[in-house]
Amino acid sequence: MVIMLVAVLYIKCKDCKAHGVLKSKRTTEHIDTDALERTYLELNSYRSTGRIFKISHVTVLNLLKKKQKN
């Protein structure tokens, strides 16, 4: 299973307290959750697995939970 992540850059003005999207910088990453699970099962921690795939350790946790439910 492959998951796509989308990142958007938000900004908040310090003067007028307005907020919104400065640039629509949409990037997508394809993450192979099978490879993610195999890497985690090789006795790596959530943090080290996140470093390998260059994603947050919380994202690793959420993807593994979602995969377990399916």
C-alpha positions in Angstrom: 0.0 0.0 0.0 1.3 3.4 -0.9 0.3 6.6 0.9 0.6 10.2 -0.5 1.4 13.0 1.9 0.7 16.7 0.9 2.5 19.6 2.4 1.2 23.2 2.2 3.0 26.3 3.6 0.8 28.4 5.9 1.8 31.8 7.2 0.5 34.2 9.9 1.1 38.0 9.8 2.4 39.4 13.1 1.0 42.9 12.4 -2.6 42.2 11.4 -2.9 38.6 12.7 -4.1 37.5 9.2 -3.3 33.9 8.2 -3.5 31.8 5.1 -1.5 30.1 2.4 1.5 32.1 1.2 2.6 29.8 -1.6 0.7 26.8 -2.7 3.7 24.6 -2.4 2.1 21.2 -2.8 4.6 18.4 -2.7 3.6 14.7 -2.6 5.6 11.9 -1.2 4.8 8.3 -1.9 5.5 6.1 1.1 5.5 2.3 0.8 3.8 1.2 4.0 5.0 -2.4 3.5 8.6 -1.3 3.5 7.9 1.0 6.5 6.5 -2.0 8.4 9.4 -4.2 7.5 11.9 -1.5 8.7 10.0 -1.1 12.0 9.9 -4.9 12.6 13.7 -5.1 12.2 13.8 -3.7 15.8 14.0 -0.1 14.8 12.2 2.6 16.9 9.5 4.9 15.5 12.1 7.7 15.5 14.8 5.9 13.6 12.2 4.6 11.1 11.0 8.1 10.6 14.6 9.3 10.0 15.1 6.6 7.4 12.0 7.5 5.5 12.4 11.3 6.2 8.9 11.6 7.9 7.8 12.4 11.4 7.8 9.6 14.0 4.2 10.4 14.7 3.4 9.8 11.0 5.2 6.4 11.3 3.0 5.6 14.3 -0.2 6.6 12.6 0.6 4.7 9.3 1.4 1.5 11.2 -1.8 1.8 13.3 -3.8 2.4 10.0 -2.1 -0.6 8.4 -2.9 -2.8 11.5 -6.6 -2.0 11.2 -6.7 -3.2 7.6 
